Amino acid sequence: MSFRRVFPLARRVIQQLLADRRTLVLIFLVPLVVLTVAGVLVRLEPDEIRLGVVMEDEGAALPVGGGGDAVNLGERLTDSLGTLTENLSVQQLDAAEAQSRIEDGKLDAIITLPADFTAQTIQNRAVTLDVEYEGSNPKVAQMFDTLLNRAAVQAIASLSAVSTGSTPDVTVQATYLYGSAEFDQLDYLAPAFIGLFVFMFVFILTSVAFLRERVAGTLERLQATPIRQIEIIVGYMCGFAVFALVQALIILIYTIYGLNVHYMGSLLVVFVVELLLALMAVNLGVFFSTFARNEFQVVQFIPLVVVTQVFLSGALWAVEDMPGWLQPIAWLMPLTYANYALRDVMIKGFDLIQVGGYVLALVGFAAAFVLLSAQTIRRQAVG
């Protein structure tokens, strides 16, 4: 191997990269942006479980052998829950207010302690708890079941009339506002996976394909004809959209039937959201490809456009749990609206009207990127 031939070639590559400021920014700045976002989110504290307690327990007197004193196990249970973990927020509410809050997504679960809770616990030597879960995140139910068992054991451990020397039986009778006990973590993540894969693959396909049209001179020849700039963008969008929709349909069918994911809402509504997300991704790909001079630069856009949306779209961390300065940025990400819409449909069973705000946001993003792409290629044509 001759270094006299290697070094000039290496120097040529370095000089080309140094002359391309856009590539230098993508190489050195974008990783710092992505790492900053990832670092902030990874250090987030665990999600807080918001519990509402409907306290109706009237207490009861212990049997003579147990001391004959009055005791309220409902209050003891509530106090025990509050000391188990800092990630549990306990609020005592009346039944109507608790139900209203869980329907608004402000509570993760409700425990109802009936008037005879203490009396029944003493009589049966066991604890039976009625819990209603909001149900949109199965992880909450799994975590909360463990906390309830620990709190119930602590609440009655000191009562000789109840304690029999062994761990008392604790039965959690759970109902779900959304979803069911069959839902697992994959069911919760599946809507985000659907949105992510549709967005990512459509964006990459469109941006690379549109760049090739520019490099081959096809776009330049089209601009020499009477066709308008926006008509060029819409034409390309319709062509790419055919493949995007087929891909979206394949992803949806495989996720539901191949991975056996549970869902509550209409698959037609899910596909409509996918359709709008795919069209938005097509337009986004066309827009960003107009800033790339080669396929290498297109690839460099992927961390900036795709990875940041994965982190900030609510797929892995809820937007509400992010730092305040990150939340407005998260709501500027089109994938955020798609993820929330898909979860509301697949987990909560919402219809198209109920997710209408998210759908309109996706339509707005798609239209905005059509106009931006038309303006961008017009400037390139003038230049």
Secondary structure, DSSP 8 states (H G I E B T S, - for coil): --HHHHHHHHHHHHHHHHH-HHHHHHHHTHHHHHHHHHHHHHT-----EEEEEEE----EE--GGGTS-EE-HHHHHHHHHHHH-TTEEEEE--HHHHHHHHHTTS-SEEEEE-TTHHHHHHHHTEEEEEEEE--S-HHHHHHHHHHHHHHHHHHHHT-TTT--SS--EEEEEEEESSS-TT--HHHHHHHHHHHHHHHHHHHHHHHHHHHHHHHTTHHHHHHTSS--HHHHHHHHHHHHHHHHHHHHHHHHHIIIIITT----S-HHHHHHHHHHHHHHHHHHHHHHHTT-SSHHHHHHHHIIIIIHHHHHSSSSS-GGGS-TTTHHHHTT-HHHHHHHHHHHHHTT---TTTTHHHHHHHHHHHHHHHHHHHHHHHHHHH-
